[in-house]
Amino acid sequence: MAVMDQQRRQPPADGLSERVRATWSAGDFARIAVSYEPGAADFIARLGLRRGERVLDVACGTGNLTLPAARAGAAVTGIDIAPALVAQLVARADSEGLEVDAREGDAEALPFEHASFDTVVSMFGVMFAAHPEPAAAELVRVTRPGGRIALASWTPHGFVGQMLRVTVGHVPPPPGMPSVLLWGDPEVVRQRLGAAVGELRAERRHMVLAFPVSPEETVRLFRTWYGPTVRAFAALAPDRQEALFDDLVRLWTEHNTAEPGATRVESEYLEVVARRG
């Protein structure tokens, strides 16, 4: 059975981490995350995890990396800032009879000892931390010497990067919060992980996002269920909501390669695998 532990340390007291928690508690990310599952399984498969390998999934969401890592026999811990997502991970793990340690916690203040894990992973998760430098330092701190840090982050010019930039054009981020898309730049990632990381491999990959509805209905799905989009619309007056909706429909339609009545787009992301020295 999965274990859910809500103990966590306190993040920096500027309110930004609370905004992140509120963002990912809005809507129901599971309804969007299902489209990431095949790509997430491939990401884990490329790591070649060993049975019993200690793996931490940071900003794990509903478990798209946690669960395939557990299926591979790794000893997996998943941690996320949004309690509803942790609860969904617990339910998914229990339904498969998988042993998973699922916790609520902030990527910027991980409740683990130094060098606790062989491999630390995050897919489209840690990139949304309010304070990237503390989050990157925590990834390094909890990885054992010789262990790996494997990250997947949307790139600025990929489809999801464009979608996020369209959204920010209507609803700017709060002061002091850098663009989440900087995690899609390999040089920025190298700088953030710092001198404790030796070998670092970065590769641009693509993930297919497919939905059995039109681009317009896909935007409605994101507006209803995807936390960042839910919060963006909530921050706008009705006329500006309409403008954001139209811009997003235009973007999804321009990139759609599916037959009428369905949506299929490819989005670029940066895969980084770094080895701690």
Secondary structure, DSSP 8 states (H G I E B T S, - for coil): --EEE-------TTSHHHHHHHHHHSS-THHHHGGGHHHHHHHHHHHT--TT-EEEEET-TTTTTHHHHHHTT-EEEEEES-HHHHHHHHHHHHHHT--EEEEE--TTS-SS-TT-EEEEEEESSGGG-SSHHHHHHHHHHTEEEEEEEEEEEE-TTSHHHHHHHHHHHHS---TT---GGGGGSHHHHHHHH-TTEEEEEEEEEEEEEEESS-HHHHHHHHHHH-HHHHHHHHTS-HHHHHHHHHHHHHHHHHH--S-TT-EEEEEEEEEEEEEE-
